[in-house]
Amino acid sequence: MAIDARVSKKAAAMTLIAAAAVSLTSIPAAAHDATSRQPAAAGAGVQAAAAPGTRRLPGGLSALSWMVADADTGSVLAAKNPHRKLPPASTLKTLFAVTVLPKFSAGTVRRVSSGDLAGIGAGSSVVGVKEGRRYSVADLWRGVFLRSGNDAVHVLAAMNGGWGNTAQEMQETARRLGARDTTVKSPDGYDAPGQVSSAYDLTVFARAGLANDDFARYCATPRAAFPGAGGTTMIENTNRILVGSHGMSRYPGIIGVKNGYTSKAGNTLIAAARRNGRTLLVTVLNPQSNENNAVYKEAGSLLDWGFDSAGTAQPVGTLHAVRTAYDGGVPLGPEAAELTAADTGGGSPRRSALVLGAGAAGLVAMGLGALFGRRRQARGRAGQGSGPA
């Protein structure tokens, strides 16, 4: 009964996740065609409104694609090629977490089998999961978020019905969140033929994830204990502007989310920060400058621009892009954790409510929650690429 109650609570959280990522307020009929189904500007090039008093965008931005969005309102403040389809590397783990995280309680324990670890790509980033050892689900998620461990992803995917099933569920989740640029082939983000996402979609996934308390806590954790030989070992997050490492300072107000790298994707990053009651999301894909820490520096400069432009920057688009037949109802107020500067160690930081979405989001939220509910019931009845992702 306790496990069922925990799962039900997480299913409820998923309804908030769906609501956080989309708005079901009326979308004009013209927005339903193929060219404008995602209002965050499908055109190529840099897009930013030249409003009076708004700072110029920072110079030196070399990324193939990037986006700055307000997590509270869903407004896109500036973007470059937001729908360009590119390899996402481990930033795709945000979609993996949005899809799988609500299904298993943190205290569930898995004894790892050889099958769980089969198929891990050569050169993958790993946290050190070992066959025959027992790991809690919380351990595995810390391995995913902190060390970008593809071994931990493989174990969680095995618990979720297998690699192919998990990829399919991630694809379905992306569609339900209005993320049309993403094709999932490898749930860990490892390079695979045909696997792509976009700055727009990855921003949607991160925004949705932050509506889940567990996701918000894991992605904001700089360091944590992880089971190792002869006891536990400390692991450190590979996100350099979260930890403050490798020549980068911790970004003021940073609350996550996920970095990545593969030889095909280059460096990728989704960063979220909160200052003065305002939360911004920045996604940066594949800087071309060859400068050390370029992905972090460019993300930091875009976050600075977003915070400095508060009250003056005019939206150029929106993350509220799901086509709907909604015809009224009671608005939902999705909330996510607001993480403070006290998020050190591996513990739970202090929290306060952060409204992520607006409008009446009941239908899509309930639909996504029902989808996960059906999968859990079905399980109850039934009892590739290169470089690290």
C-alpha positions in Angstrom: 0.0 0.0 0.0 2.8 2.4 0.8 4.4 1.8 -2.6 1.1 2.3 -4.3 0.6 5.6 -2.5 4.0 6.8 -3.5 3.5 5.9 -7.1 0.1 7.7 -7.0 1.7 10.8 -5.7 4.3 10.7 -8.5 1.5 10.2 -11.1 -0.1 13.3 -9.7 3.2 15.1 -10.1 3.3 14.1 -13.8 0.0 15.9 -14.4 1.8 19.0 -13.1 4.8 18.3 -15.4 2.5 18.2 -18.5 0.7 21.3 -17.4 4.0 23.1 -16.7 5.3 22.5 -20.2 2.1 23.6 -22.1 -0.7 26.0 -22.0 -4.2 25.0 -23.1 -5.5 28.5 -23.5 -6.9 29.0 -26.9 -4.4 28.8 -29.8 -5.4 30.6 -33.0 -6.3 28.3 -35.8 -3.4 29.6 -37.9 -1.0 28.3 -35.2 -2.0 24.8 -36.0 -0.3 24.5 -39.4 3.0 22.9 -40.0 5.0 26.1 -40.1 3.8 27.6 -36.9 2.8 24.7 -34.7 5.7 25.7 -32.4 5.5 29.5 -31.9 9.1 29.8 -30.6 10.1 30.9 -34.1 10.9 28.2 -36.7 13.0 30.5 -38.8 16.8 30.3 -38.9 19.1 33.0 -37.4 19.0 35.0 -34.2 15.7 36.3 -33.0 15.3 39.0 -30.3 12.9 41.9 -30.1 14.7 45.3 -30.2 12.6 46.9 -27.4 13.6 50.3 -25.9 15.9 49.8 -23.0 16.7 46.2 -23.7 20.4 45.3 -23.6 22.0 44.1 -26.8 22.6 40.3 -26.9 26.1 39.3 -25.7 28.8 39.0 -28.3 30.9 36.0 -29.0 28.0 33.5 -29.2 29.3 30.7 -31.4 26.7 27.9 -30.6 24.9 26.4 -33.6 21.6 26.9 -31.6 20.6 28.5 -28.4 17.5 29.7 -26.5 16.6 31.9 -23.5 13.2 31.4 -22.0 11.4 32.5 -18.9 10.4 29.4 -17.0 7.6 31.2 -15.1 5.7 32.5 -18.1 6.9 30.2 -20.9 8.0 33.2 -22.9 11.0 32.8 -25.3 13.1 35.9 -24.9 15.7 35.3 -27.6 16.8 32.4 -29.7 19.1 31.3 -32.5 17.9 28.4 -34.8 15.6 27.1 -31.9 14.2 24.3 -34.0 17.5 23.2 -35.7 17.7 19.4 -35.2 21.0 18.5 -33.6 22.4 15.6 -31.6 21.6 16.4 -28.0 24.2 14.2 -26.1 23.3 13.8 -22.4 20.9 16.7 -22.3 18.4 14.1 -23.7 18.6 12.5 -20.2 16.2 15.3 -19.2 13.5 13.6 -21.3 14.5 10.2 -19.9 14.0 11.5 -16.4 10.6 13.2 -17.2 9.5 9.9 -18.6 10.8 7.4 -16.1 11.5 9.2 -12.8 7.8 9.2 -11.6 7.5 5.5 -12.0 9.7 4.1 -9.2 10.0 5.2 -5.6 13.4 6.4 -4.5 13.8 3.6 -2.0 13.2 0.7 -4.5 16.3 -1.5 -4.7 17.6 -3.2 -7.8 20.2 -6.0 -7.9 22.0 -5.3 -11.1 22.3 -8.1 -13.7 24.6 -8.5 -16.6 21.5 -7.9 -18.9 20.9 -4.6 -17.2 24.3 -3.4 -18.3 24.3 -4.9 -21.8 24.8 -2.6 -24.8 26.5 0.4 -23.1 28.2 2.3 -25.8 32.0 2.3 -26.1 33.5 5.3 -24.3 30.3 6.1 -22.5 30.3 8.2 -19.3 29.6 5.9 -16.4 29.1 6.3 -12.6 30.4 2.8 -11.8 27.4 0.6 -11.5 28.5 -3.0 -11.0 26.8 -6.3 -11.8 25.6 -8.1 -8.7 25.5 -5.1 -6.5 22.3 -3.6 -5.1 21.4 0.0 -5.7 18.4 2.1 -4.7 16.6 4.0 -7.4 17.8 7.2 -5.7 21.4 6.0 -6.1 20.8 5.4 -9.8 19.2 8.8 -10.4 22.1 10.5 -8.7 24.4 8.5 -11.1 22.3 9.8 -14.0 22.2 13.5 -13.0 25.6 14.0 -11.4 27.9 11.7 -13.4 25.8 11.4 -16.5 26.1 7.7 -16.0 24.9 5.7 -19.0 25.3 2.5 -16.9 22.7 3.9 -14.5 20.4 4.8 -17.4 20.6 1.3 -18.7 19.6 -0.2 -15.3 16.6 2.2 -14.9 15.6 1.5 -18.5 15.7 -2.3 -17.8 13.4 -1.7 -14.8 11.1 0.3 -17.2 10.6 -2.6 -19.6 13.8 -2.4 -21.7 15.8 -0.1 -23.9 13.4 -0.1 -26.9 10.3 0.3 -24.7 11.9 3.3 -22.9 12.9 5.0 -26.1 9.3 4.6 -27.4 7.9 6.0 -24.2 10.3 9.0 -24.4 9.1 9.6 -27.9 5.5 9.6 -26.8 6.3 12.0 -23.9 8.1 14.4 -26.2 5.0 14.5 -28.5 2.7 15.1 -25.5 4.9 18.0 -24.4 4.8 19.6 -27.8 8.4 18.7 -28.6 8.3 17.9 -32.3 11.9 18.2 -33.2 13.1 15.2 -31.1 13.7 11.7 -32.4 14.8 9.2 -29.7 17.0 6.3 -30.5 19.2 5.9 -27.5 17.7 7.0 -24.1 21.0 7.9 -22.6 21.8 10.5 -25.3 24.6 8.4 -26.8 25.1 9.2 -30.5 22.9 7.1 -32.7 21.9 7.5 -36.3 18.8 9.7 -36.6 18.8 10.8 -32.9 18.2 14.6 -32.7 16.6 17.2 -30.6 16.5 21.0 -30.6 17.1 23.9 -28.2 13.4 24.4 -28.1 12.5 20.8 -27.2 15.3 20.5 -24.6 14.1 23.7 -22.9 10.6 22.2 -22.8 11.9 19.0 -21.2 13.9 20.9 -18.6 10.9 23.1 -17.8 8.7 20.1 -17.4 11.3 18.3 -15.3 11.6 21.2 -12.8 7.9 20.7 -12.0 8.9 17.4 -10.3 10.5 17.8 -6.9 12.8 14.8 -7.3 14.0 16.0 -10.7 14.6 19.5 -9.3 16.6 18.1 -6.4 18.7 15.7 -8.4 19.6 18.2 -11.1 20.7 20.8 -8.5 22.9 18.4 -6.4 26.6 19.3 -6.7 27.9 16.3 -4.8 26.5 13.1 -3.3 27.5 9.7 -1.9 27.3 6.7 -4.2 27.8 3.0 -3.4 31.3 1.8 -4.2 33.7 -0.9 -3.3 34.0 -1.3 0.4 31.5 1.4 1.2 30.5 4.7 -0.4 32.4 7.2 -2.5 31.6 10.8 -3.2 30.6 11.8 -6.8 30.6 15.3 -8.2 28.3 16.8 -10.8 29.9 17.2 -14.2 28.0 20.5 -14.7 30.8 23.0 -14.2 28.7 26.1 -13.6 26.7 24.2 -11.0 29.7 23.0 -9.0 32.2 25.7 -9.8 35.0 23.6 -11.3 37.5 23.3 -14.1 38.0 27.1 -14.3 34.4 28.0 -14.0 32.7 29.7 -11.0 29.4 28.5 -9.8 26.7 30.7 -11.5 24.8 32.9 -9.1 21.3 31.4 -8.6 22.0 28.2 -10.6 19.5 25.4 -10.0 20.6 22.8 -12.6 19.8 21.3 -15.2 22.1 19.0 -17.4 25.2 19.1 -19.6 26.4 16.7 -22.2 29.1 15.9 -24.7 29.6 13.5 -27.6 31.9 13.8 -30.6 28.9 14.4 -32.9 27.0 16.6 -30.6 29.9 18.7 -29.3 29.2 20.3 -25.9 25.6 20.8 -25.0 24.0 22.4 -21.9 20.6 23.2 -20.4 21.0 25.7 -17.5 18.4 27.0 -15.1 18.9 29.9 -12.7 16.7 31.8 -10.3 17.2 35.4 -9.1 14.8 37.9 -7.5 11.8 35.6 -7.9 12.5 35.0 -11.6 13.6 31.7 -13.2 15.3 31.5 -16.6 16.2 28.6 -18.8 19.1 28.7 -21.3 19.9 25.9 -23.7 23.2 26.0 -25.7 24.1 23.5 -28.4 27.5 22.9 -29.9 29.6 26.1 -29.6 32.0 26.4 -32.5 34.6 28.8 -30.9 36.9 26.0 -29.6 37.3 28.1 -26.5 37.8 26.2 -23.2 34.4 26.0 -21.4 32.7 27.7 -24.2 29.3 26.1 -23.6 29.3 27.3 -20.0 30.5 30.8 -20.8 27.9 31.3 -23.5 25.2 30.0 -21.3 26.3 32.2 -18.5 26.3 35.3 -20.7 22.8 34.5 -22.0 21.6 34.1 -18.4 23.2 37.4 -17.5 21.4 39.0 -20.5 18.1 37.5 -19.5 18.3 38.7 -16.0 19.6 42.1 -16.9 16.7 42.5 -19.4 14.0 41.8 -16.9 11.0 44.0 -17.7 12.3 45.2 -21.0 12.9 42.2 -23.2 9.8 41.4 -25.4 9.0 37.7 -26.1 9.7 36.4 -29.6 7.8 33.2 -29.0 6.4 30.8 -26.4 6.9 27.3 -25.1 3.1 26.9 -25.0 2.8 25.1 -28.3 0.6 22.0 -28.0 -2.4 21.9 -30.3 -5.6 21.3 -28.3 -9.3 21.1 -28.4 -9.6 22.5 -24.9 -12.9 24.4 -24.4 -12.8 25.6 -20.8 -12.4 24.4 -17.3 -10.6 25.3 -14.1 -7.0 26.5 -14.5 -4.3 24.5 -12.9 -1.4 26.1 -11.1 1.6 23.8 -11.6 4.4 24.3 -9.1 8.1 23.4 -9.1 10.8 23.5 -6.5 12.6 26.8 -6.1 16.1 25.9 -5.1 18.2 28.3 -3.0 21.9 28.7 -2.6 21.7 26.2 0.2 21.8 23.2 -2.2 25.1 21.9 -1.1 26.0 18.3 -0.3 23.5 15.7 -1.3 20.7 16.9 0.9 17.3 18.4 0.2 17.4 22.2 -0.3 14.8 24.6 1.0 11.9 25.1 -1.4 9.1 27.5 -2.2 6.4 27.5 -4.9 7.3 28.5 -8.4 4.5 28.9 -10.8 5.6 27.5 -14.1 2.6 27.6 -16.4 -0.5 29.6 -17.0 -3.9 28.8 -18.5 -6.3 25.8 -18.2 -4.0 22.8 -18.7 -6.3 20.1 -17.4 -6.9 17.9 -20.5 -3.3 17.3 -21.6 -2.1 17.0 -18.0 -4.7 14.3 -17.2 -4.0 12.6 -20.5 -0.3 12.3 -19.7 -1.0 11.1 -16.2 -3.4 8.5 -17.5 -0.8 7.3 -19.9 1.6 6.6 -17.1 -1.1 5.1 -15.0 -2.0 2.6 -17.7 1.7 1.5 -18.1 2.0 0.9 -14.4 -1.1 -1.2 -14.4 0.1 -3.2 -17.4 3.4 -4.0 -15.7 1.5 -5.0 -12.6 -0.6 -7.5 -14.5 2.4 -8.9 -16.3 4.4 -9.0 -13.1 25.4 3.5 -30.3 27.5 6.5 -31.4 30.9 7.8 -30.2 32.2 9.3 -27.0 30.5 9.8 -23.6 27.0 11.1 -23.6 
